[in-house]
Every structure is written in structure tokens, then in C-alpha cells.
């Protein structure tokens, strides 16, 4: 369940957040997707402006890291993300691994020149997030 202002979103209550409105406000669809998968699929969550802002910041970091010259092992990242998703679709765990990788790539860690492209492909193929 996704709530808003402490209540379940409901058409009858008129407290819905529409994707069309977010798109009209020029919200990147990839940031919206990241916001929606930030919590486990079985967990109740609240939609907030901060949730979307955090997702937009995450997306910007990932895009910058995908443009890096190199990074830590792409194969290890792929194995880790696949493992998290195979474990009851642990999207928060998968996002955390991608965050760690992106932060290290932006700090200049790692020498795998193919890793940034693999990270970008992985985000798209496994999470539906085009960088």
C-alpha cells in the first residue's frame, strides 16, 4: 500500500498522486521508478516529496557514475544486484549496491573500464532505469 499524508491513497478520498501530473511537472520517469522501488514491494510506504527528491538525486549520481572512465568490477556488481533481486525481490538491497558502486566510481576507485557501461546496462535491464 502506498499512502499519502498518513492515509491510504484512494480515489474515493481524492488523495491520489497521478503520474500524469508528475510528468507535467517535468519529473523524470526514471526518478519516479526509482522512488517506487526504493522500498520492498511488500512494505507499506508513504509517498512524499522527499522520496521523489532522494530518487532524483540517486538518478543524477548514477548517471554521473555511468559516465565515469572506470569503476570497481562490473561483474561483481552484476552478481551482487542479481543476488539481491533473487532474494525476494530485494530492491532496496539492489539499490544500495548500485549506490555504493556509483559513489566509489565518482571517487575514482576501480580500474575496470567496462564497468560504467555494464552498470548502465544493468540498471536498465534489471530495474528498468535508463541512465
N, C-alpha and C positions, 0 to 999 in steps of 0.2 A: 504494500500500500504506500502510496505517496501522498503526503499531507501538505497542507499549506496553512500557516498560522495556527498550528496545533490541531487542525481538523482534517479529516479525510477529504481529499478533493472529490467533489460531487457536482454533477450537472444540476441537480435539484437545488443545491446550495449556491450555485453560481460562483464557486471559488476555484475555477479551473485556470490553469496556465496553458495557453494554446501555443503550439509550435509556430503557427502562422503569425501570431503576434511577436514572438521572439525573432522570427525571421524578418518581419517588417522592421524590427528594431536593429537589424543587421547582426544578429547573433550568428556566429559561425556554426553551421550544423555539426561540425566535428567537436566543438566545445560542448555543445548540447549533448552529444552522445557520451562524451567523457563524464559529464555531470551525472548522467543517468546510470552509468555503470560504476560509479565511484563507490557505491555500497553493494553489499552482497544481494543477489536477487531475491533472497527470502527475507531480507531485513526490511522492516518498516523504515521509512525515511521522510524527511521534511524537505520540500523544495524551498530554497532560499536564494536570494540574490548572491550571497556569499558562496554558495555551492557553485553557481554558474561562474562567478569571478575566479574561483580557485581552478575550475576546469579551463577557463580561458588562459590563465597563467601557465597551467600544466601544458596546454597545447603549444603555447609560444616557446616554452623550454624545449619540448620535444622537437619542434620544428627547427630550432636553433641547433640542437644536438644532431639532428639528421643531416644538417649542412656542415657538420664538423669534418675535418680531414681524416680523423681516425677515432677509434674508441676501444674500449675493452672488448674481449672476444664476443663476436656476434653469435657464434654457435652456443656459447654458454648462456647468453641472454635468451636465445630461442628455446633452449631446453628448459630454462627456468620458467619462462612465461607459459610454455605448453604444460609444464607440470602444475603450475598454479591453476590454469584453466581446467585441467583434467581432474583436479581435486574439487569437485562440487562447484565448478564454475566460479572459482575464487577470483573475481575480477579485481577486488581491492588489492590482493596479493600480486596479481599480474601488473597492475598499475604501479605499485610500489617498486617492483623490479625495474620497470621501464624508467621510473623517476630516478632511481639510483644510477642506472646506466647513463641517462641523459646528463645528470649532474656531474658524473665523472668525466664524460666526454667534453662537456663545457669547461671543465677544469684542466683539460689537456691530458687526461690519463688514457693509457692504452695506445697500442700501435697497430691495431687491426684496421687497415684502410678500407676494408669491405664492410666493416661493422655499421657505419651510419646508414648505408643503403639497406642493409639487412634489417636494421631497426625500423626503418621507414616501411619496408615491405611487411614486416611482422605486425606492426601497428595496424596496417590496412587489412591484412589477411586474417588476423586473429581477433581484432577488436573492431574492425570496420572504420578505423580512424585514418583518413588520408592526411599525410603530412605534406 
